[in-house]
Amino acid sequence: MDEIHKKILQRNRSNLVKDLDPSKLYDGLLEKGIFTQDMIDEIQSAGTRRNQARQLVQDLETRGSRAFPLFLQCLQETGQESLAELLQNGAPATPTQVVRPEIQPLPITPPVDGNKPGKDVKKPQIPSSSPPGGEKPRPGPGRGYKMDASPCGHCLIINNMEFEPHSMLKNRKGSNIDCEKLERRFKTLNFVVEVRTNLRQKQIKHELLTLSKKDHSQYDCCVVIMLSHGTEVNHNRFPGAVYGVDGQYVPVQHITNYLNGQHCPSLQGKPKLFFIQACGGDEKDMGFEVSPDEVEPSSGGVDDQTDAIPMSSSSDSLSMSDEPDARPTLPTPSDILVSYSTFPGYVSWRETQSGSWYVQTLDCILEESAATVDLVTMLMMVNNEVSQNSAKGLYKQMPGSFNFLRKLLYFQTQT
């Protein structure tokens, strides 16, 4: 789509989300070749009319140069002339002005030559993860989620390592190590673990649908772990997407939708945890200079690889044009936590011999602290440890999470 048409859609997003009726457009959009049936199905899975309208507008920006005029034609054919006229005249709605600060990195020390192993290159060291002030007691009834069912719940791990040649994606050496660690760890935490390997996009969706149709009424929690290549996509809730081995991706927000209260009633009010070891984009973080007592530097190995795939749309999925409409109108996806191996837009590092930084650290923190520390605090520890690593003496990584849990969450541990 031409940039001028994208800007018109972005400026009028609030009006479109408020007034657009997507259900009247689907047949026309399909007939005119603007969207495929799979794309329409994904838009419909967004839920409410407003969410579908928002997703439709975002996806429209990724289509070809004919998408905008054909979209106007569909609006006119379905009795939505006022919106067509608004877009045709390019009359902007008045958006809230949000200024994004520019952050300039300070100079850093010269990089270590990643092609020449030396004494300065070492694998990440995971120090003791006890929280400041020592161990804290678990909360009383009502302050924490019920987590005493046996087993505690289902844990689905999807591990994509070997990609089909036409996908143009590299195989992910070392991912099997991540998978084995997480399978052992969540079995120790009393979950029923199922591992699926090298799935195409439709197979990923099938596994998630199967998981959503299970009866979770006897369980207290559900976990989904995605190990694959990733990319940055337009979103209205959770950023990022995960690739199938066929080179087709599934947005993270659609992954979470399978288990929300609407689509999986037996998990209503129960924590749904998603761990995403995949890139959020293709930018490499070079960090910024801090005082020596702020951080203990460590280096990744010489075989560091990334799970990065360039963003699938030229639109900025975190652009400020999303903000005025998204913040006040989106419903809260309660009892969901999505933990990302890297900040959206950046690569995620993986060592071919020992697995990814994120999974290595997460596994160690869970082993050392799950008996006494809640999940959100442990993820903060993971963030801190991973942020101190560096790939090839230069590149950094910063995990993060979107937390919509309502209570503290403590895992079951063996005594």
C-alpha positions as CSV (number, residue, x, y, z in Angstrom):
1,M,0.0,0.0,0.0
2,D,1.2,3.5,-0.8
3,E,2.5,5.5,2.2
4,I,-0.1,8.3,1.7
5,H,-2.9,5.7,2.0
6,K,-1.4,4.2,5.1
7,K,-1.2,7.6,6.7
8,I,-4.9,8.2,5.9
9,L,-5.8,4.9,7.5
10,Q,-3.7,5.7,10.6
11,R,-5.0,9.2,11.0
12,N,-8.6,7.9,10.9
13,R,-8.1,4.7,12.9
14,S,-10.3,5.9,15.8
15,N,-13.3,6.6,13.5
16,L,-12.9,3.4,11.7
17,V,-12.7,1.3,14.8
18,K,-15.7,3.1,16.2
19,D,-18.0,2.9,13.2
20,L,-16.7,0.2,10.8
21,D,-18.8,-3.0,10.4
22,P,-16.3,-5.6,9.3
23,S,-18.9,-8.4,8.9
24,K,-20.4,-6.6,5.9
25,L,-17.0,-6.4,4.2
26,Y,-15.6,-9.9,4.3
27,D,-17.3,-11.2,1.2
28,G,-16.2,-8.2,-0.9
29,L,-12.7,-8.2,0.4
30,L,-12.4,-11.9,-0.4
31,E,-13.9,-11.5,-3.9
32,K,-11.6,-8.6,-4.8
33,G,-8.5,-10.5,-3.6
34,I,-7.6,-8.0,-0.9
35,F,-7.6,-10.8,1.8
36,T,-7.4,-14.6,1.7
37,Q,-9.8,-16.7,3.6
38,D,-7.2,-17.5,6.2
39,M,-6.6,-13.8,6.8
40,I,-10.3,-13.2,7.2
41,D,-10.5,-16.1,9.7
42,E,-7.7,-14.6,11.7
43,I,-9.5,-11.1,11.7
44,Q,-12.7,-12.8,12.9
45,S,-10.8,-14.5,15.7
46,A,-10.0,-11.1,17.2
47,G,-13.4,-11.2,19.0
48,T,-15.6,-8.1,19.3
49,R,-16.6,-5.9,16.4
50,R,-14.2,-3.2,17.5
51,N,-11.3,-5.7,17.8
52,Q,-12.1,-7.1,14.3
53,A,-12.3,-3.6,12.9
54,R,-9.0,-2.6,14.4
55,Q,-7.3,-5.8,13.1
56,L,-8.8,-5.4,9.6
57,V,-7.4,-1.8,9.3
58,Q,-4.0,-2.9,10.5
59,D,-3.8,-5.9,8.1
60,L,-5.1,-3.7,5.2
61,E,-1.9,-1.6,5.5
62,T,0.2,-4.7,4.6
63,R,-1.7,-5.3,1.3
64,G,-0.8,-4.1,-2.2
65,S,-1.3,-0.7,-3.9
66,R,-4.8,-1.6,-5.0
67,A,-6.0,-2.4,-1.5
68,F,-7.0,1.1,-0.6
69,P,-9.2,2.0,-3.6
70,L,-10.8,-1.5,-3.5
71,F,-11.5,-1.0,0.3
72,L,-13.2,2.3,-0.5
73,Q,-15.3,0.5,-3.1
74,C,-16.3,-2.2,-0.5
75,L,-17.4,0.5,1.9
76,Q,-19.6,2.1,-0.7
77,E,-21.1,-1.2,-1.7
78,T,-22.0,-2.1,1.9
79,G,-23.7,1.2,2.8
80,Q,-20.8,2.6,4.7
81,E,-20.5,5.7,2.5
82,S,-19.7,8.1,5.3
83,L,-16.5,6.2,6.1
84,A,-15.6,6.0,2.4
85,E,-16.0,9.7,2.0
86,L,-14.0,10.4,5.1
87,L,-11.1,8.4,3.7
88,Q,-11.5,9.6,0.2
89,N,-11.2,13.2,1.3
90,G,-8.2,12.3,3.5
91,A,-9.9,14.2,6.4
92,P,-7.9,13.3,9.5
93,A,-9.4,12.5,12.8
94,T,-7.6,14.5,15.6
95,P,-5.3,12.0,17.2
96,T,-3.6,12.5,20.6
97,Q,-0.1,13.6,20.0
98,V,2.4,11.2,21.5
99,V,6.0,12.2,21.4
100,R,8.5,9.3,21.3
101,P,11.8,10.3,22.9
102,E,14.9,9.7,21.0
103,I,17.4,7.6,22.9
104,Q,21.0,7.9,21.7
105,P,23.4,5.1,22.9
106,L,26.7,6.3,24.5
107,P,30.0,5.0,23.1
108,I,30.9,1.5,24.0
109,T,34.2,-0.4,24.1
110,P,35.4,-2.0,20.9
111,P,33.9,-5.4,20.2
112,V,35.6,-8.7,20.7
113,D,36.2,-10.4,17.4
114,G,33.5,-13.1,17.5
115,N,35.4,-15.2,14.9
116,K,38.5,-15.6,17.1
117,P,37.8,-17.5,20.4
118,G,39.9,-16.1,23.2
119,K,40.0,-16.0,27.0
120,D,37.6,-13.0,27.1
121,V,34.8,-15.0,25.5
122,K,32.8,-17.0,28.0
123,K,29.4,-18.4,28.4
124,P,26.8,-16.5,30.5
125,Q,27.3,-17.0,34.2
126,I,24.1,-17.3,36.3
127,P,24.8,-16.0,39.8
128,S,22.6,-16.7,42.8
129,S,19.1,-15.5,42.1
130,S,17.8,-15.0,45.7
131,P,15.7,-11.8,45.9
132,P,17.0,-8.8,47.9
133,G,16.2,-9.2,51.6
134,G,16.2,-13.0,51.5
135,E,13.3,-15.5,51.0
136,K,9.8,-14.2,51.4
137,P,6.8,-16.4,52.6
138,R,4.1,-17.3,50.2
139,P,0.9,-15.2,50.4
140,G,-2.1,-16.1,52.3
141,P,-5.4,-17.3,50.7
142,G,-6.9,-14.9,48.2
143,R,-3.6,-13.1,47.3
144,G,-2.2,-15.9,45.2
145,Y,-3.6,-18.2,42.5
146,K,-4.7,-21.7,43.5
147,M,-1.9,-23.9,42.3
148,D,-2.3,-27.1,44.3
149,A,-4.0,-29.4,41.7
150,S,-2.1,-32.6,40.8
151,P,-1.1,-32.4,38.1
152,C,-1.1,-28.6,38.1
153,G,-2.1,-28.3,34.4
154,H,-1.1,-28.9,30.8
155,C,2.2,-27.6,29.3
156,L,2.5,-27.5,25.5
157,I,6.0,-27.0,24.0
158,I,6.2,-26.3,20.2
159,N,9.9,-26.6,19.1
160,N,10.6,-25.7,15.5
161,M,14.2,-26.5,14.6
162,E,14.3,-27.7,11.0
163,F,12.7,-25.3,8.4
164,E,11.5,-26.2,4.9
165,P,13.9,-25.0,2.1
166,H,11.2,-22.7,0.5
167,S,10.7,-20.9,3.8
168,M,14.1,-19.2,3.5
169,L,14.6,-19.7,7.2
170,K,17.7,-21.2,8.8
171,N,17.6,-24.3,11.0
172,R,17.8,-23.4,14.7
173,K,20.7,-25.3,16.1
174,G,20.6,-25.6,19.9
175,S,16.8,-25.4,20.2
176,N,16.6,-29.1,21.1
177,I,18.7,-28.2,24.2
178,D,16.2,-25.5,25.2
179,C,13.3,-27.9,24.6
180,E,14.8,-30.7,26.8
181,K,15.5,-28.2,29.6
182,L,12.0,-26.8,29.6
183,E,10.4,-30.3,29.4
184,R,12.3,-31.4,32.4
185,R,11.6,-28.2,34.3
186,F,7.9,-28.1,33.9
187,K,7.5,-31.8,34.6
188,T,9.4,-31.1,37.9
189,L,6.8,-28.3,38.5
190,N,4.1,-31.0,38.2
191,F,2.7,-30.2,34.7
192,V,1.6,-32.7,32.1
193,V,4.1,-31.8,29.3
194,E,3.5,-32.5,25.6
195,V,6.2,-31.7,23.0
196,R,5.5,-31.1,19.3
197,T,8.4,-30.6,16.9
198,N,8.7,-28.9,13.5
199,L,5.1,-27.8,12.9
200,R,3.8,-25.8,10.0
201,Q,1.5,-22.8,10.6
202,K,-1.7,-24.8,10.4
203,Q,-0.4,-27.5,12.6
204,I,0.5,-25.0,15.2
205,K,-3.0,-23.7,15.1
206,H,-4.4,-27.2,15.3
207,E,-2.4,-28.0,18.4
208,L,-3.5,-24.8,20.1
209,L,-7.1,-25.5,19.2
210,T,-6.8,-29.0,20.6
211,L,-5.4,-27.6,23.8
212,S,-8.2,-25.1,24.1
213,K,-10.8,-27.9,23.7
214,K,-9.4,-29.9,26.6
215,D,-11.3,-29.9,29.9
216,H,-9.1,-27.9,32.2
217,S,-11.6,-27.8,35.1
218,Q,-9.5,-30.1,37.3
219,Y,-6.3,-28.1,36.7
220,D,-5.1,-24.8,38.0
221,C,-2.9,-23.4,35.2
222,C,-1.9,-23.8,31.5
223,V,1.4,-23.2,29.9
224,V,2.4,-22.7,26.2
225,I,6.1,-22.5,25.2
226,M,7.0,-21.5,21.6
227,L,10.6,-22.1,20.4
228,S,11.0,-20.9,16.8
229,H,12.0,-18.0,14.5
230,G,9.9,-14.9,15.0
231,T,9.1,-11.5,13.5
232,E,7.4,-8.2,14.3
233,V,3.9,-7.7,13.0
234,N,1.0,-5.3,13.4
235,H,-0.9,-6.0,16.6
236,N,-3.6,-4.7,18.9
237,R,-2.7,-6.6,22.1
238,F,0.5,-8.7,22.2
239,P,3.3,-7.9,19.7
240,G,5.2,-10.4,17.6
241,A,4.6,-13.6,15.7
242,V,6.1,-17.1,15.6
243,Y,7.0,-18.9,12.4
244,G,5.9,-22.4,11.4
245,V,8.5,-24.5,9.5
246,D,6.7,-23.6,6.3
247,G,7.6,-19.9,6.7
248,Q,4.0,-18.9,7.6
249,Y,3.6,-17.2,11.0
250,V,1.1,-17.1,13.8
251,P,0.7,-13.8,15.6
252,V,1.3,-14.0,19.4
253,Q,-2.1,-12.3,20.1
254,H,-3.8,-15.2,18.1
255,I,-1.8,-17.7,20.1
256,T,-3.1,-16.2,23.4
257,N,-6.7,-16.0,22.0
258,Y,-7.0,-19.8,21.9
259,L,-6.9,-19.9,25.7
260,N,-8.7,-16.8,26.8
261,G,-11.9,-16.9,28.8
262,Q,-14.1,-16.7,25.7
263,H,-12.6,-19.6,23.8
264,C,-11.6,-21.8,26.7
265,P,-14.2,-21.5,29.5
266,S,-12.6,-24.1,31.7
267,L,-9.6,-21.8,32.1
268,Q,-11.6,-18.8,33.1
269,G,-10.0,-17.1,36.2
270,K,-6.9,-19.4,35.9
271,P,-3.4,-18.3,34.9
272,K,-2.4,-18.8,31.3
273,L,1.3,-18.5,30.8
274,F,3.1,-18.1,27.4
275,F,6.9,-18.2,27.0
276,I,8.1,-17.0,23.6
277,Q,11.7,-17.8,22.6
278,A,11.8,-16.1,19.3
279,C,12.9,-12.8,17.9
280,G,10.6,-9.7,17.9
281,G,12.4,-8.2,14.9
282,D,15.8,-7.8,13.3
283,E,17.4,-4.9,15.2
284,K,20.5,-5.7,17.2
285,D,20.9,-3.9,20.5
286,M,24.4,-2.5,21.1
287,G,23.5,-1.2,24.6
288,F,24.8,1.9,26.3
289,E,27.5,2.7,28.7
290,V,26.9,2.4,32.4
291,S,29.1,2.8,35.5
292,P,31.1,-0.3,36.4
293,D,29.1,-1.1,39.5
294,E,25.9,-1.2,37.6
295,V,26.6,-4.5,35.8
296,E,28.9,-7.4,35.7
297,P,29.8,-7.9,32.1
298,S,29.7,-11.3,30.5
299,S,30.0,-12.5,26.9
300,G,28.2,-15.1,24.8
301,G,30.0,-17.7,22.9
302,V,31.4,-17.5,19.4
303,D,28.6,-19.6,18.0
304,D,25.8,-17.2,18.9
305,Q,22.9,-17.1,16.4
306,T,19.7,-15.1,16.4
307,D,16.1,-16.1,15.7
308,A,15.5,-12.8,13.8
309,I,13.3,-12.4,10.7
310,P,12.7,-8.9,9.4
311,M,9.3,-7.3,10.2
312,S,6.6,-8.7,8.0
313,S,5.0,-5.2,7.3
314,S,6.5,-1.9,6.5
315,S,4.2,-0.3,9.1
316,D,5.7,0.1,12.6
317,S,3.7,-2.3,14.8
318,L,4.6,-0.2,17.8
319,S,3.9,3.1,16.1
320,M,2.3,5.9,18.2
321,S,-0.7,5.9,15.8
322,D,-2.0,2.9,17.7
323,E,-1.9,4.5,21.1
324,P,-4.9,6.9,21.3
325,D,-7.3,4.2,20.3
326,A,-5.7,1.1,21.8
327,R,-5.2,2.2,25.4
328,P,-8.7,3.3,26.4
329,T,-10.7,0.8,24.4
330,L,-9.0,-2.6,24.6
331,P,-10.5,-5.1,27.1
332,T,-7.9,-6.5,29.6
333,P,-6.9,-10.1,28.8
334,S,-7.1,-11.1,32.4
335,D,-5.1,-14.0,33.9
336,I,-2.6,-14.0,30.9
337,L,1.1,-13.5,31.1
338,V,3.3,-13.5,27.9
339,S,7.1,-13.6,28.6
340,Y,9.3,-12.7,25.6
341,S,12.9,-13.6,25.2
342,T,13.6,-10.2,23.8
343,F,12.1,-6.7,23.6
344,P,9.8,-6.3,20.5
345,G,11.8,-5.3,17.5
346,Y,15.1,-6.9,18.5
347,V,16.8,-10.2,18.0
348,S,17.1,-13.0,20.5
349,W,20.4,-14.8,20.9
350,R,20.9,-18.5,20.9
351,E,24.1,-20.5,21.3
352,T,24.3,-23.6,19.1
353,Q,26.0,-25.7,21.9
354,S,24.1,-24.7,25.0
355,G,20.8,-23.2,23.8
356,S,19.4,-19.7,24.1
357,W,20.3,-17.1,26.8
358,Y,16.7,-16.7,27.8
359,V,15.9,-20.4,28.3
360,Q,19.2,-21.1,30.0
361,T,18.6,-18.3,32.5
362,L,14.8,-19.1,33.0
363,D,15.6,-22.7,33.7
364,C,18.3,-21.8,36.3
365,I,16.1,-19.2,38.0
366,L,13.1,-21.7,38.2
367,E,15.4,-24.4,39.7
368,E,16.8,-22.1,42.3
369,S,13.9,-19.9,43.3
370,A,10.5,-21.5,42.3
371,A,10.0,-22.9,45.8
372,T,10.0,-19.4,47.4
373,V,9.6,-16.7,44.8
374,D,6.6,-15.7,42.7
375,L,6.7,-15.9,38.9
376,V,6.7,-12.2,38.1
377,T,9.7,-11.6,40.5
378,M,11.5,-14.6,38.9
379,L,11.0,-13.1,35.4
380,M,12.5,-9.8,36.7
381,M,15.5,-11.8,37.8
382,V,15.7,-13.4,34.3
383,N,15.6,-9.9,32.7
384,N,18.5,-8.8,34.9
385,E,20.7,-11.8,34.2
386,V,20.1,-11.9,30.4
387,S,20.7,-8.1,30.1
388,Q,24.3,-8.6,31.4
389,N,25.2,-11.0,28.6
390,S,26.8,-9.9,25.3
391,A,27.1,-11.6,22.0
392,K,30.5,-11.4,20.3
393,G,31.5,-8.8,22.9
394,L,29.0,-6.3,21.5
395,Y,25.3,-7.2,21.2
396,K,22.8,-7.2,24.1
397,Q,19.4,-8.7,24.8
398,M,16.5,-7.6,27.0
399,P,13.7,-10.0,27.8
400,G,10.3,-8.6,28.9
401,S,6.7,-9.6,29.6
402,F,3.1,-8.5,29.2
403,N,1.5,-9.2,32.6
404,F,-2.2,-9.4,33.0
405,L,-2.2,-11.7,36.0
406,R,-4.4,-10.6,38.9
407,K,-2.7,-12.4,41.7
408,L,0.7,-13.7,42.7
409,L,1.7,-17.1,41.1
410,Y,3.8,-19.7,42.9
411,F,4.6,-22.9,41.2
412,Q,4.4,-26.3,42.9
413,T,7.8,-27.7,43.8
414,Q,9.0,-31.0,45.1
415,T,9.8,-31.1,48.8
